[in-house]
Amino acid sequence: MNQISHNRVLALAAFVLIGICTGAHAQSLSGATSAPLRSAPEEEGFITEQTGVPPAGDIAELQRLTNSNALDVLRASRNGSYGADLLFDGKLGTYYVALLQQRDFWRVVKTQDERRAQAVYATFTRQAERLAEVEMRRIKLEAQKVQTEQRLAITQAKQNRLQADIDIAREQQTLATSRQEQARSELTGLRAQQDAAQAQLRETQGQLGKLQHQLDAGLPAVRRKRGSRGS
């Protein structure tokens, strides 16, 4: 029994020792793998920085080539704020067909097929013409509106001048009518006064004749010589 117990103790000690060695090995392995994991965020950040920029499209490419004068303009059309361009890169044999709005590239087709480039250019040209129709009608209508407003202003100014003349004429007519009425009233009063004065003059002359006759009563009459003047 003592021998068996001793063997069990030895087995248990060996098991514990194996466990301790296994744990230490596991820790060493985890420590060895932790170093690359610390550098992972740096690598991910680098990758994100490199791939986070969206790839440049044909519009950006055409803008860059245009700014550097690297393309030849084969055809161009403008209709109001819209237009179409056919450009060619002689080094690469590439055609760029662009639809423009306010001189900014709207749509761009990149091809090395000349026929396709010409066909797309014709399509963009027709599209620019259709888009510009409304704008041109608006411009014409705006011009007509300005002209109409100018004519209206001139007509209103003329109307105001005529109305001012009419108002002055009416005022003068009213004043003239008032003066005429006043003159007629004064004339009537003067006629009445003249008639009264004439009547009084006749009456006074009659009285004067009577007084003179009374004064000359009993006196010889005075004869006037022919051809004599005065009394």
C-alpha positions in Angstrom: 0.0 0.0 0.0 2.8 2.4 0.8 4.4 1.7 -2.6 1.2 2.4 -4.4 0.6 5.7 -2.6 4.2 6.7 -3.4 3.6 6.0 -7.1 0.4 8.0 -7.1 2.2 11.0 -5.6 4.9 10.7 -8.2 2.3 10.6 -11.0 0.5 13.6 -9.7 3.7 15.6 -9.4 4.6 14.7 -13.0 1.2 15.8 -14.2 1.5 19.1 -12.4 4.9 19.7 -13.9 3.7 18.9 -17.4 0.8 21.4 -16.9 3.3 24.1 -15.8 5.5 23.5 -18.8 2.6 23.5 -21.1 1.3 26.9 -19.8 4.7 28.5 -20.1 5.0 27.3 -23.7 1.6 28.7 -24.5 2.5 32.1 -23.0 5.7 32.2 -25.0 3.7 31.4 -28.2 1.2 34.1 -27.4 4.0 36.6 -26.8 5.6 35.7 -30.1 2.4 36.3 -32.0 1.5 39.5 -30.2 4.3 41.5 -31.9 2.9 41.2 -35.5 -0.6 42.0 -34.2 0.7 45.3 -32.9 1.9 46.3 -36.3 -1.4 45.3 -38.0 -3.2 48.6 -37.3 -0.4 50.5 -39.0 -0.6 48.2 -42.1 -4.4 48.5 -42.2 -4.1 52.3 -41.9 -1.6 52.4 -44.8 -3.8 50.2 -46.9 -6.9 52.3 -46.2 -5.0 55.5 -47.0 -3.9 54.1 -50.3 -7.2 52.6 -51.4 -9.5 55.2 -49.8 -9.1 57.6 -52.7 -11.7 56.9 -55.4 -10.3 56.2 -58.8 -10.4 59.1 -61.2 -13.0 58.7 -64.0 -13.0 59.8 -67.6 -14.2 63.3 -66.7 -11.3 63.9 -64.3 -8.9 62.5 -66.9 -10.2 64.7 -69.6 -10.1 67.7 -67.4 -6.5 67.0 -66.5 -5.5 66.5 -70.2 -7.3 69.6 -71.2 -5.6 71.7 -68.6 -2.2 70.5 -69.8 -3.1 71.1 -73.4 -2.4 67.5 -74.3 -5.4 67.1 -76.6 -6.3 68.4 -80.1 -9.8 69.8 -80.6 -11.2 68.2 -83.7 -14.7 69.5 -83.5 -16.7 71.8 -81.2 -20.2 73.2 -81.0 -21.9 75.6 -78.7 -25.5 76.3 -78.1 -26.2 78.7 -75.3 -24.7 77.3 -72.1 -24.4 73.8 -73.6 -21.9 72.3 -76.0 -20.1 69.3 -77.4 -16.4 68.7 -78.0 -14.5 66.0 -79.9 -10.9 65.8 -78.8 -8.1 63.5 -79.8 -5.0 62.3 -78.0 -2.5 61.7 -80.8 0.0 59.9 -78.7 -2.4 57.2 -77.7 -4.9 57.4 -80.6 -7.7 58.0 -78.1 -10.8 60.1 -78.8 -12.7 62.0 -76.1 -16.2 63.1 -76.7 -17.7 65.5 -74.1 -21.0 67.1 -73.4 -20.6 70.4 -71.6 -22.8 72.6 -69.4 -21.6 76.0 -68.4 -18.2 75.0 -69.9 -18.0 72.2 -67.4 -17.7 68.6 -68.6 -21.0 66.8 -68.1 -20.6 63.5 -69.9 -17.4 62.0 -71.4 -17.0 59.1 -73.7 -13.5 57.7 -74.2 -12.9 55.5 -77.2 -10.3 54.5 -79.9 -13.0 53.9 -82.5 -13.3 57.0 -84.7 -16.7 56.1 -86.0 -18.1 55.7 -82.5 -16.5 59.0 -81.5 -18.2 60.8 -84.5 -21.5 59.2 -83.7 -21.4 60.1 -80.1 -20.3 63.6 -81.0 -23.3 64.0 -83.3 -25.6 62.7 -80.5 -24.1 65.1 -77.9 -24.5 68.0 -80.4 -28.2 67.3 -80.9 -28.7 66.9 -77.2 -26.9 70.3 -76.6 -29.2 71.9 -79.2 -32.3 70.5 -77.5 -31.1 71.6 -74.1 -30.3 75.1 -75.4 -33.7 75.6 -77.0 -35.4 76.4 -73.7 -32.6 78.6 -72.7 -32.6 80.5 -75.9 -36.4 81.0 -75.7 -35.9 82.3 -72.2 -33.3 84.7 -73.4 -35.5 86.0 -76.3 -38.5 86.3 -74.0 -36.4 88.2 -71.5 -35.3 90.6 -74.2 -38.9 91.0 -75.4 -40.0 91.7 -71.8 -37.3 94.3 -71.4 -38.3 96.0 -74.7 -42.0 95.9 -73.7 -41.2 97.4 -70.3 -39.2 100.2 -72.0 -42.0 100.9 -74.5 -44.5 100.9 -71.5 -42.3 103.3 -69.6 -42.1 105.7 -72.7 -45.9 105.4 -73.2 -46.6 106.1 -69.5 -44.3 109.1 -69.5 -46.1 110.5 -72.6 -49.4 109.8 -71.0 -48.2 111.6 -67.8 -47.1 114.6 -69.9 -50.5 114.7 -71.8 -52.4 114.3 -68.5 -50.4 117.2 -67.0 -51.2 119.4 -70.0 -54.9 118.4 -69.8 -55.0 119.2 -66.1 -53.4 122.6 -66.7 -55.8 123.2 -69.6 -58.8 122.3 -67.4 -57.5 124.5 -64.6 -57.1 127.4 -67.0 -60.5 126.7 -68.5 -62.1 126.8 -65.0 -60.3 130.0 -64.2 -61.3 131.6 -67.5 -64.9 130.6 -67.0 -64.8 132.1 -63.5 -63.3 135.3 -64.9 -65.9 135.4 -67.7 -68.7 135.0 -65.2 -67.2 137.7 -63.0 -66.8 140.0 -66.0 -70.4 139.5 -67.1 -71.6 140.2 -63.6 -69.5 143.3 -63.4 -70.8 144.3 -66.9 -74.4 143.9 -65.8 -73.7 146.0 -62.7 -71.9 148.7 -64.7 -74.8 148.8 -67.2 -77.3 149.3 -64.4 -75.1 152.0 -62.9 -74.8 153.6 -66.3 -78.5 153.6 -66.9 -79.1 155.0 -63.4 -76.5 157.7 -64.0 -78.1 158.5 -67.4 -81.5 158.7 -65.9 -80.2 160.9 -63.1 -78.4 163.1 -65.7 -81.6 163.6 -67.7 -83.5 164.4 -64.6 -80.9 166.8 -63.4 -80.7 168.5 -66.9 -84.5 168.9 -66.8 -84.4 170.4 -63.4 -81.6 172.7 -64.5 -83.6 173.8 -67.5 -86.6 174.7 -65.3 -84.4 176.6 -62.9 -82.8 178.5 -65.8 -86.2 179.3 -67.2 -87.3 180.6 -63.9 -84.2 182.6 -63.6 -84.6 184.1 -67.1 -88.2 185.0 -66.6 -89.0 188.6 -67.6 -85.7 189.0 -69.4 -85.4 189.6 -73.2 -84.4 186.6 -75.1 -80.9 186.6 -76.5 -80.7 186.2 -80.3 -77.8 184.5 -81.7 -76.1 185.7 -84.8 -75.8 183.5 -87.8 -72.6 181.8 -88.0 -71.7 182.7 -84.4 -70.4 180.1 -82.2 -70.8 179.9 -78.5 -73.4 181.8 -76.4 
